[in-house]
């Protein structure tokens, strides 16, 4: 009977549940900091870019259409793509990344707040 009591007392206990909870919270924090936060920041920058569009800006759409804004509406805009060609495009189709690549001086001017 003494042997059974010694064997039961010698069994190792599991890890502290608070350590497991802290490890899980750390993983969630890292996922937020590395994945979710940068995506939210980029979406905010895109939204700000679309809100600050004005007539005369040169832009590129998600479909790759280059043009100059002729008229702005609430959810759409008219885009001059050629001499006699004006198309209507949804504002959500304007790409900040493609516009930065195609017209970097326009983006720099907008960031500095120049009214040109």
C-alpha positions as MATLAB code, in Angstrom:
seq = 'XXXXXXXXXXXXXXXXXXXXXXXXXXXXXXXXXXXXXXXXXXXXXXXXXXXXXXXXXXXXXXXXXXXXXXXXXXXXXXXXXXXXXXXXXXXXXXXXXXXXXXXXXXXXXXXXXXXX';
ca = [
       0.000    0.000    0.000;
       2.909    2.329    0.597;
       4.083    1.841   -2.971;
       0.767    2.963   -4.431;
       0.766    6.179   -2.402;
       4.313    6.994   -3.528;
       3.465    6.427   -7.158;
       0.476    8.741   -6.975;
       2.497   11.484   -5.317;
       5.313   11.252   -7.887;
       3.091   11.941  -10.923;
       3.954   15.281  -12.531;
       1.228   17.901  -12.702;
       0.205   19.609  -15.952;
       1.306   23.138  -16.824;
      -0.365   26.087  -15.188;
      -3.539   27.054  -17.097;
      -2.625   30.754  -16.817;
       0.518   30.123  -18.857;
      -1.569   28.538  -21.606;
      -3.966   31.497  -21.553;
      -1.091   33.999  -21.691;
       0.483   32.136  -24.624;
      -2.843   32.157  -26.509;
      -3.289   35.896  -25.846;
       0.257   36.541  -27.104;
      -0.466   34.666  -30.351;
      -3.637   36.728  -30.910;
      -1.752   39.973  -30.255;
       0.997   39.024  -32.733;
      -1.579   38.087  -35.395;
      -3.303   41.446  -34.912;
      -0.056   43.421  -35.027;
       1.394   41.655  -38.086;
      -1.698   40.926  -40.195;
      -4.799   42.889  -39.277;
      -3.341   46.286  -38.323;
      -1.361   46.857  -41.563;
      -4.379   45.843  -43.640;
      -6.609   48.309  -41.763;
      -4.005   51.051  -42.231;
      -3.838   50.414  -45.975;
      -7.648   50.410  -46.273;
      -7.805   53.725  -44.408;
      -5.204   55.223  -46.768;
      -7.175   53.991  -49.823;
     -10.426   55.420  -48.434;
      -8.754   58.781  -47.741;
      -7.324   58.841  -51.283;
     -10.752   58.215  -52.832;
     -12.393   60.888  -50.653;
      -9.780   63.488  -51.661;
     -10.071   62.995  -55.429;
     -10.769   66.163  -57.391;
     -11.372   67.121  -61.000;
      -8.190   67.139  -63.068;
      -6.471   64.334  -61.102;
      -4.879   61.599  -63.191;
      -5.734   58.151  -61.885;
      -5.590   54.448  -62.723;
      -8.497   52.086  -62.027;
      -8.264   48.529  -60.750;
      -8.884   47.373  -64.320;
      -5.865   49.334  -65.548;
      -7.721   52.198  -67.223;
      -5.696   55.433  -67.171;
      -7.453   58.763  -67.312;
      -8.136   62.208  -65.969;
     -11.139   62.962  -63.755;
     -13.650   65.210  -65.537;
     -16.582   65.170  -63.068;
     -17.106   63.738  -59.570;
     -20.340   62.341  -58.150;
     -21.149   60.677  -54.812;
     -20.290   57.108  -55.801;
     -19.029   57.486  -59.380;
     -16.798   59.706  -61.481;
     -16.421   60.551  -65.155;
     -12.993   59.753  -66.544;
     -11.489   61.102  -69.761;
      -9.444   58.283  -71.303;
      -8.861   59.775  -74.732;
      -9.567   62.814  -76.876;
     -13.313   62.212  -77.215;
     -13.786   59.326  -74.777;
     -15.375   59.815  -71.360;
     -16.421   56.833  -69.265;
     -18.225   56.532  -65.937;
     -16.369   54.565  -63.267;
     -17.261   53.661  -59.701;
     -15.098   55.464  -57.122;
     -14.275   52.127  -55.476;
     -12.550   51.068  -58.718;
      -9.826   53.723  -58.322;
      -6.552   52.146  -57.221;
      -4.129   54.008  -54.979;
      -1.322   51.515  -55.642;
      -1.638   51.612  -59.452;
      -1.960   55.408  -59.417;
       1.197   55.676  -57.285;
       3.101   53.593  -59.830;
       1.810   55.440  -62.895;
       1.690   59.038  -61.577;
       4.083   59.362  -58.609;
       4.381   63.163  -58.922;
       0.610   63.576  -58.653;
       0.536   61.485  -55.478;
       3.481   63.400  -53.970;
       1.743   66.688  -54.729;
      -1.483   65.467  -53.089;
       0.438   64.321  -49.986;
       2.110   67.729  -49.656;
      -1.263   69.434  -49.976;
      -0.465   71.366  -53.152;
      -3.594   72.578  -54.981;
      -2.253   72.058  -58.535;
];
